[in-house]
Amino acid sequence: MKGLYLLGATGSIGSQTLAIIKEHPHELKLIGCSLGRDHQKNDTILKTFQPEIAVIRYETDLERYQKHYPHIHFVSGDEGLIELAMYDKPGLLINALTGSVGLAPTMKAIEMKKDIALANKETLVMAGDLIKKQLKKYHVKLFPIDSEHSAIWQTLLGEDRKKIQKIVITASGGALRDLSREELETVTVQEALKHPNWFMGAKITIDSATMMNKGLEVIEAHHLFDLEYHQIETVLHDESVVHGLTYFIDGTIKASLSVSDMTIPIQYALFYPDRKPYPKSLALTNLTFKPMDFKRYPLLKLAYEVGQKGGIYPTVLNAANEAAVRLFLANKISFLEIETIIFDAVEKAEPVLNVTLETIISTDRRIQKTITESYEKR
């Protein structure tokens, strides 16, 4: 029986993770989880899985939950996420949170020698070097849940990393891939949320449309696989069937293909190195690949540049993106203003190379606060 701690239980990745746990009750046990705003959804999770510890969003709700579930220990807010990560029972921590809030509990879980299954890109984008040091110090394993990183991870199993020429991360292009730059000026939130291939949360769906999602994945891949940025390529692949490729120096290419379903990489991370049955089969059809268009997707080009600069710049990029996407989803800014806000924040950033966790967290909060306050009164 493997114990699990699930950060972000009510989100897209979290819900799919819970479905997997439910299918394997004799192999997986939910020890702890963090919940969302929806009381009905929270109640369903608590009644079904009976965790030992649960994090709720607001402290004002503690009394209500503790009264209804006296055998569960409840904590709240960001501090509650830390308490969950530090809970004294061993287990795998699945970080399915959205945004920078996932960083601190991941660091604490590593200190507690919990292995990590990571779906929270922002953790490695903001603090990849620090995370890698902690993983090595505490002898902790990290399993990627992103479909692209899971795919590449699997193509690298048993291979000599020195024999890698490059890796290729595929991109669907998102909901707006057939629109010109001019047409993007009038895009609505509803249009940007209609992803053609995947069912995902709102933030990651908008990131897919701007291609920032792929930019974050490039920085994440740099840290996960210890590759230079010139060894990480991105290509457009409409069908989302090939999720990642690895080119070796002898001319061989290994690709990982699967149905567009996040259940597959989640399940692989939970049961690694074992594989579990999956009910659907992949029907192979014509597959298309196109070179990445950096003029169409300038945020991806910026992510490469920011990754190469290192230091505090990836934190600035991520913080500005989080704030901008939140403003767009609230109809405070236009779609293309997301780019404007992010470029402006990166351009104004002061270089800090020897970053600490405290510097990263304070910079993230400052930038998000500044951007949000500048636009939310519209």
Secondary structure as UniProt FT lines:
FT   STRAND          2..7
FT   TURN            9..10
FT   HELIX           12..23
FT   TURN            25..27
FT   STRAND          28..34
FT   HELIX           39..49
FT   STRAND          53..56
FT   HELIX           59..61
FT   HELIX           62..68
FT   TURN            70..71
FT   STRAND          73..76
FT   HELIX           77..85
FT   STRAND          92..95
FT   HELIX           100..102
FT   HELIX           103..111
FT   TURN            112..113
FT   STRAND          116..118
FT   HELIX           121..138
FT   STRAND          142..144
FT   HELIX           147..156
FT   TURN            157..158
FT   HELIX           161..163
FT   STRAND          164..171
FT   TURN            175..178
FT   TURN            181..182
FT   HELIX           183..186
FT   HELIX           189..192
FT   HELIX           202..210
FT   HELIX           212..225
FT   HELIX           229..231
FT   STRAND          232..236
FT   TURN            238..239
FT   STRAND          242..248
FT   TURN            249..250
FT   STRAND          253..257
FT   HELIX           263..271
FT   TURN            272..273
FT   STRAND          290..291
FT   TURN            294..296
FT   HELIX           298..309
FT   TURN            311..312
FT   HELIX           313..329
FT   TURN            330..331
FT   TURN            335..336
FT   HELIX           337..348
FT   HELIX           357..375
FT   TURN            376..377
//
